[in-house]
């Protein structure tokens, strides 16, 4: 009988055990509405009986998980974004409507603080969409989620150009300081469009943060692809995968599953 945490995105599902040494697994969806069958097989083999998670996927994927757990007599709890997080630190959600903030962004912020205490943070999640969020450290154990930006992800930018402007449907090139062919020009433009908001977030956070020492965290499926380009475009950063799972685990430590039902 195992309890697990789950993070379901638009492209892939990640999961890990709540209380054991971190060993996350990732499975790419079979389609926009169908889970990878290997996910279900792995849960059957591990005798998963309880799921605590977040999702930003189409409801069909979530429904498949709920049906699987119901068939086993298990329990499935989906976390919602909160107005504040109270645990080993305090995080205030300053979003205009806190409940409308994506749970992946909120628990990503919780995970980022847990891994990088006493720092202001720019958290960048490179997924189907790219999100760039700013977390201000206020001293002691206090933080504020200051909001952030959402833009099309790396692949969405490529496919938008390819579909809308067939004349420039060329092989993907490299990101260069001075692109001299169409392939490189497209790739450079898209990479700069992904990383530019990160630079602006750093500058904005420096205006109100206690220190100019801003921690930049890159995560998500496209983070590894952009890592090399980021080296020449961002002052410093850390690549950290599965940060949302880290935040969900921390939330699980703050309450029993009975408490979580009401969230």
Buried (B, 14 or more C-beta within 10 A) or exposed (E): EBBBBBBBBBBBBBBBBBEEEEEBBBBEBEEEEEBBEEBBEBBEEBEBBBBBBBBBBBEEBBEBBBEBBEEEEBBBBBBEBBEEBEBEBBBBBBBEEBEEBBBBBBBBBBBBBBBBEBBBBBBBBBBBBBBBBBBBBBEEBEBBBBBBBBBBBBBBBBEEBBEEEEEEEBEEBEBBEEBEEBBBBBBBBBBEBBBEBBBEBBEBBEEEBEEEEBBBBBBBBBBEBBEEBBEEBBEEBEEBBBBBBBBBBBBBEEBEEEEBEEE
